[in-house]
Amino acid sequence: MKTAALYSKPPKILPWLARKAGITERRAEVLWHAAQRYAALRTGENETPAYWKASMDRLLELIAAETLREDAASFGWRRWARLNAQFWQAPVALYDAAALSSSRGWRVFGQAVRPCC
């Protein structure tokens, strides 16, 4: 068993998973290394499709457990805080869409009104 494979670079999706779960990237990397160790013990192989599938499956399980642990530690307020943050971001997205459609409308209107010669 190669030990260098156990500490390879984390997957590129890891920061996104960490943000989605509400955990730090450092904690997600620790969970990734734990998932790699689990996959190596479970499959007895390194860097095979079965190994990577087992490590990704275990990573998702560990992240889900970590999210539940963090939510339980905050007595349920963490989930509401994340939901509130998403609500604050929604008006920005709506304003952006309205501003873009408005500017596109004026641009199309300007091209339609412009004399041809």
Buried (B, 14 or more C-beta within 10 A) or exposed (E): EEEEEBEEEBBEEBEEBBEEBBBEEEBBBBBBBBBBBBBBEBBEBBEEEEBBEBBBBBBBEBBEEBBEEBBEEEEEEBEEEEEEEEEEEEEEEEEEEEEEEEEEEEEEEEEEEEEEE
